[in-house]
């Protein structure tokens, strides 16, 4: 699927690199329209700037035109600062004039709710798609081409001369031109572009990120987002970013689970929305950070240091305490500080002459501000196990010049941990001007270095393995989907769910569906004791809680008793059959109109319940007890923004106690399946434990891949899928689903 067209990219190019700008709603007052005009006029020697306001003949020294139609040319970009109900009229007029793009500063759209007002924001999006004139906003602060010093924004802030290879895309304009810009100026971090997208009626974060992937002056994309309109579109950008080697660093807000609703399946309950984002960002190489400073520092680090040639970190400081704390933070972040090799240690000791400590981390005390410091740094960074040098100090200009010179003559990364005042001028200003990555606390330094190493390690592996793609579905799979959808209800019973899974090669325990106690006895005798008995109903998803499961049933008498108890508990469960469920908008099917002869519950006394309240009963399933396997859970939960998310974890009820799970977005590769298994702590049982044989890890990994393909083949119809437990048998014997639940999206 082609998400972006050449005309769309051309429209964005005009927006970001305009030769002419018109501001509709320009005013001499320093409000939004006045600030936009003032910002644009800073580039009036390179960009034609037109004020549009019929109330004035001249504003800020430039002629004011009564309308866009009256302009002497079609502007590349139109900045719109008028009341919300006039925006569409201005857009239509601008399109007729031939304008290339628009930035809608005006607010009063979806952020305030619609109420009785028509969907004006939706109309803006429809206009943009129909006309081809693309829109940033509404309810944004505009954007800035920082590298060319062109500011098409209603922000009064600027960044004179502070350019760099980071493209910033923010859904919040006040955040982009507020804390991010202020901190960037303070820290000497430069941008190529600053883009605020606002309510994203048309262009969104992914559209601008896609443009920045083609921009030769942008090496890192930094973002601040609340959500994505289309997961597949965002993930396509992430894939392209991996190919181009341009990291994406994001603050994704919304970590709180406030307001989350309970779900019917174990999988949906275990895959919190924020955990899904964490997992999928890691899967696609997107670096998630927590705050403004971290986003800027990590983006700056990635933009100004090369890929590590070795994972080792070398730390040198004037203070033993500083170096020890830095090493401790690096260790907690999972980084390696290898011991110095003999040549490096001897070389540094020859300089220190009994003072300090020639180790990693190194405490060089009085030598950090000496003429010998360059030799000390060289000994450390030239050690073949070291890929990055960290200097932790607060030296003056001479030390800063030494560090800059060391950076310039090595192919390894050089990073500074500043231990002095952030207001200091000596040393710090030179480091900033030279674009040396600077951190101010050991924990943020360690986190940044870990993100950098993890990104490059991930990208190298990803380029080798590629991204997953689901194979075309077979005729049998197509038929299984049609059969499931043809049931006309969201929830499938256990037997129906297993039948669907079987089309993707997921084996189940041997079983027989029976309608009487005598049939249950005959089925148990055929399967061999002990057996399991369960109700088969689409309306009782949590069978253990409902008391409709009996395990290890060892003889015929107990089978009869178990059958009767299950039927009785199913009847008792009936009044709960219509309870509200699901975080995906799923509601139970109303049961009125079903044939009482088919759905009557044996053993129910007259007046006990109404037909509308009774769960549908397909029968009782008599199943073999799968012995010698390790219980795990495999599931899929459909996220409204991210799409189908695969879950793997330890099985049984303990998965809900420890939440020991791994997540990936579907589909996955075999390598990703292996990685998921390795992430789960309880998966150690699969390798053999206390004399138990090793489990069939290959069959488990294949099952994870197949289930991820099933989720993609259902193409938006799947809401939740739960295989709990999936029994992983000893090596070479495969896997068997002991229980399964599939919930489809309601039409």
Secondary structure as the mmCIF struct_conf table of DSSP 4:
data_model
#
loop_
_struct_conf.conf_type_id
_struct_conf.id
_struct_conf.beg_label_comp_id
_struct_conf.beg_label_asym_id
_struct_conf.beg_label_seq_id
_struct_conf.end_label_comp_id
_struct_conf.end_label_asym_id
_struct_conf.end_label_seq_id
HELX_RH_AL_P HELX_RH_AL_P1 UNK A 6 UNK A 16
BEND BEND1 UNK A 17 UNK A 17
BEND BEND2 UNK A 19 UNK A 19
STRN STRN1 UNK A 20 UNK A 24
TURN_TY1_P TURN_TY1_P1 UNK A 25 UNK A 25
BEND BEND3 UNK A 28 UNK A 31
HELX_RH_AL_P HELX_RH_AL_P2 UNK A 32 UNK A 41
TURN_TY1_P TURN_TY1_P2 UNK A 42 UNK A 46
BEND BEND4 UNK A 47 UNK A 47
STRN STRN2 UNK A 48 UNK A 52
TURN_TY1_P TURN_TY1_P3 UNK A 54 UNK A 55
BEND BEND5 UNK A 57 UNK A 57
STRN STRN3 UNK A 58 UNK A 59
TURN_TY1_P TURN_TY1_P4 UNK A 60 UNK A 61
STRN STRN4 UNK A 62 UNK A 65
BEND BEND6 UNK A 66 UNK A 66
BEND BEND7 UNK A 68 UNK A 68
TURN_TY1_P TURN_TY1_P5 UNK A 69 UNK A 70
BEND BEND8 UNK A 71 UNK A 73
BEND BEND9 UNK A 76 UNK A 76
STRN STRN5 UNK A 77 UNK A 80
BEND BEND10 UNK A 82 UNK A 82
HELX_RH_3T_P HELX_RH_3T_P1 UNK A 84 UNK A 86
HELX_RH_AL_P HELX_RH_AL_P3 UNK A 87 UNK A 97
TURN_TY1_P TURN_TY1_P6 UNK A 98 UNK A 98
STRN STRN6 UNK A 101 UNK A 104
BEND BEND11 UNK A 109 UNK A 109
HELX_RH_3T_P HELX_RH_3T_P2 UNK A 110 UNK A 112
TURN_TY1_P TURN_TY1_P7 UNK A 115 UNK A 116
BEND BEND12 UNK A 117 UNK A 117
HELX_RH_AL_P HELX_RH_AL_P4 UNK A 120 UNK A 131
STRN STRN7 UNK A 134 UNK A 137
BEND BEND13 UNK A 138 UNK A 139
STRN STRN8 UNK A 142 UNK A 145
TURN_TY1_P TURN_TY1_P8 UNK A 146 UNK A 149
STRN STRN9 UNK A 150 UNK A 153
BEND BEND14 UNK A 154 UNK A 154
BEND BEND15 UNK A 156 UNK A 156
TURN_TY1_P TURN_TY1_P9 UNK A 160 UNK A 161
STRN STRN10 UNK A 163 UNK A 170
BEND BEND16 UNK A 171 UNK A 171
HELX_RH_AL_P HELX_RH_AL_P5 UNK A 173 UNK A 175
HELX_RH_PI_P HELX_RH_PI_P1 UNK A 176 UNK A 180
HELX_RH_AL_P HELX_RH_AL_P6 UNK A 181 UNK A 187
TURN_TY1_P TURN_TY1_P10 UNK A 188 UNK A 188
STRN STRN11 UNK A 191 UNK A 196
TURN_TY1_P TURN_TY1_P11 UNK A 198 UNK A 199
BEND BEND17 UNK A 201 UNK A 202
HELX_RH_AL_P HELX_RH_AL_P7 UNK A 205 UNK A 214
TURN_TY1_P TURN_TY1_P12 UNK A 216 UNK A 217
STRN STRN12 UNK A 220 UNK A 225
BEND BEND18 UNK A 226 UNK A 226
BEND BEND19 UNK A 229 UNK A 229
HELX_RH_AL_P HELX_RH_AL_P8 UNK A 231 UNK A 244
TURN_TY1_P TURN_TY1_P13 UNK A 245 UNK A 245
STRN STRN13 UNK A 248 UNK A 252
TURN_TY1_P TURN_TY1_P14 UNK A 258 UNK A 259
HELX_LH_PP_P HELX_LH_PP_P1 UNK A 260 UNK A 262
BEND BEND20 UNK A 264 UNK A 265
HELX_RH_AL_P HELX_RH_AL_P9 UNK A 266 UNK A 270
HELX_RH_AL_P HELX_RH_AL_P10 UNK A 273 UNK A 283
TURN_TY1_P TURN_TY1_P15 UNK A 284 UNK A 285
STRN STRN14 UNK A 286 UNK A 288
BEND BEND21 UNK A 290 UNK A 291
HELX_RH_AL_P HELX_RH_AL_P11 UNK A 292 UNK A 304
BEND BEND22 UNK A 305 UNK A 305
HELX_LH_PP_P HELX_LH_PP_P2 UNK A 306 UNK A 308
BEND BEND23 UNK A 309 UNK A 311
STRN STRN15 UNK A 312 UNK A 317
BEND BEND24 UNK A 318 UNK A 318
HELX_RH_AL_P HELX_RH_AL_P12 UNK A 320 UNK A 332
TURN_TY1_P TURN_TY1_P16 UNK A 333 UNK A 334
HELX_LH_PP_P HELX_LH_PP_P3 UNK A 338 UNK A 341
HELX_RH_AL_P HELX_RH_AL_P13 UNK A 342 UNK A 352
TURN_TY1_P TURN_TY1_P17 UNK A 353 UNK A 354
BEND BEND25 UNK A 355 UNK A 356
STRN STRN16 UNK A 357 UNK A 357
BEND BEND26 UNK A 359 UNK A 361
STRN STRN17 UNK A 362 UNK A 363
HELX_RH_3T_P HELX_RH_3T_P3 UNK A 365 UNK A 367
TURN_TY1_P TURN_TY1_P18 UNK A 368 UNK A 369
BEND BEND27 UNK A 370 UNK A 370
TURN_TY1_P TURN_TY1_P19 UNK A 371 UNK A 372
HELX_RH_AL_P HELX_RH_AL_P14 UNK A 373 UNK A 381
TURN_TY1_P TURN_TY1_P20 UNK A 382 UNK A 382
BEND BEND28 UNK A 383 UNK A 383
TURN_TY1_P TURN_TY1_P21 UNK A 384 UNK A 385
STRN STRN18 UNK A 386 UNK A 393
HELX_RH_AL_P HELX_RH_AL_P15 UNK A 397 UNK A 408
TURN_TY1_P TURN_TY1_P22 UNK A 409 UNK A 409
BEND BEND29 UNK A 411 UNK A 412
STRN STRN19 UNK A 413 UNK A 418
BEND BEND30 UNK A 420 UNK A 420
TURN_TY1_P TURN_TY1_P23 UNK A 422 UNK A 423
TURN_TY1_P TURN_TY1_P24 UNK A 426 UNK A 427
HELX_RH_AL_P HELX_RH_AL_P16 UNK A 428 UNK A 433
TURN_TY1_P TURN_TY1_P25 UNK A 434 UNK A 435
STRN STRN20 UNK A 437 UNK A 439
BEND BEND31 UNK A 440 UNK A 441
HELX_RH_AL_P HELX_RH_AL_P17 UNK A 442 UNK A 465
HELX_LH_PP_P HELX_LH_PP_P4 UNK A 470 UNK A 474
HELX_RH_AL_P HELX_RH_AL_P18 UNK A 475 UNK A 486
TURN_TY1_P TURN_TY1_P26 UNK A 487 UNK A 487
BEND BEND32 UNK A 489 UNK A 490
STRN STRN21 UNK A 491 UNK A 491
HELX_LH_PP_P HELX_LH_PP_P5 UNK A 492 UNK A 493
HELX_RH_AL_P HELX_RH_AL_P19 UNK A 494 UNK A 502
TURN_TY1_P TURN_TY1_P27 UNK A 503 UNK A 505
STRN STRN22 UNK A 508 UNK A 508
STRN STRN23 UNK A 511 UNK A 514
BEND BEND33 UNK A 515 UNK A 516
HELX_RH_AL_P HELX_RH_AL_P20 UNK A 517 UNK A 527
BEND BEND34 UNK A 529 UNK A 530
STRN STRN24 UNK A 531 UNK A 536
TURN_TY1_P TURN_TY1_P28 UNK A 538 UNK A 539
BEND BEND35 UNK A 541 UNK A 541
HELX_RH_AL_P HELX_RH_AL_P21 UNK A 543 UNK A 546
TURN_TY1_P TURN_TY1_P29 UNK A 547 UNK A 547
STRN STRN25 UNK A 549 UNK A 553
BEND BEND36 UNK A 555 UNK A 555
HELX_RH_AL_P HELX_RH_AL_P22 UNK A 556 UNK A 573
HELX_RH_3T_P HELX_RH_3T_P4 UNK A 574 UNK A 576
TURN_TY1_P TURN_TY1_P30 UNK A 577 UNK A 578
BEND BEND37 UNK A 583 UNK A 585
HELX_LH_PP_P HELX_LH_PP_P6 UNK A 588 UNK A 590
TURN_TY1_P TURN_TY1_P31 UNK A 592 UNK A 593
HELX_RH_AL_P HELX_RH_AL_P23 UNK A 596 UNK A 599
TURN_TY1_P TURN_TY1_P32 UNK A 602 UNK A 603
HELX_LH_PP_P HELX_LH_PP_P7 UNK A 604 UNK A 605
TURN_TY1_P TURN_TY1_P33 UNK A 606 UNK A 607
BEND BEND38 UNK A 608 UNK A 608
HELX_RH_3T_P HELX_RH_3T_P5 UNK A 611 UNK A 613
BEND BEND39 UNK A 614 UNK A 614
HELX_LH_PP_P HELX_LH_PP_P8 UNK A 615 UNK A 616
STRN STRN26 UNK A 619 UNK A 624
BEND BEND40 UNK A 628 UNK A 628
STRN STRN27 UNK A 630 UNK A 639
TURN_TY1_P TURN_TY1_P34 UNK A 640 UNK A 642
STRN STRN28 UNK A 643 UNK A 650
BEND BEND41 UNK A 652 UNK A 652
TURN_TY1_P TURN_TY1_P35 UNK A 653 UNK A 653
HELX_RH_AL_P HELX_RH_AL_P24 UNK A 654 UNK A 658
STRN STRN29 UNK A 661 UNK A 665
BEND BEND42 UNK A 666 UNK A 667
HELX_RH_AL_P HELX_RH_AL_P25 UNK A 670 UNK A 679
HELX_RH_3T_P HELX_RH_3T_P6 UNK A 681 UNK A 687
TURN_TY1_P TURN_TY1_P36 UNK A 690 UNK A 691
HELX_LH_PP_P HELX_LH_PP_P9 UNK A 692 UNK A 694
STRN STRN30 UNK A 695 UNK A 695
HELX_RH_AL_P HELX_RH_AL_P26 UNK A 697 UNK A 713
TURN_TY1_P TURN_TY1_P37 UNK A 714 UNK A 716
STRN STRN31 UNK A 718 UNK A 728
HELX_LH_PP_P HELX_LH_PP_P10 UNK A 729 UNK A 729
STRN STRN32 UNK A 730 UNK A 730
TURN_TY1_P TURN_TY1_P38 UNK A 731 UNK A 732
BEND BEND43 UNK A 733 UNK A 733
STRN STRN33 UNK A 735 UNK A 737
BEND BEND44 UNK A 738 UNK A 738
STRN STRN34 UNK A 740 UNK A 744
HELX_LH_PP_P HELX_LH_PP_P11 UNK A 745 UNK A 746
#
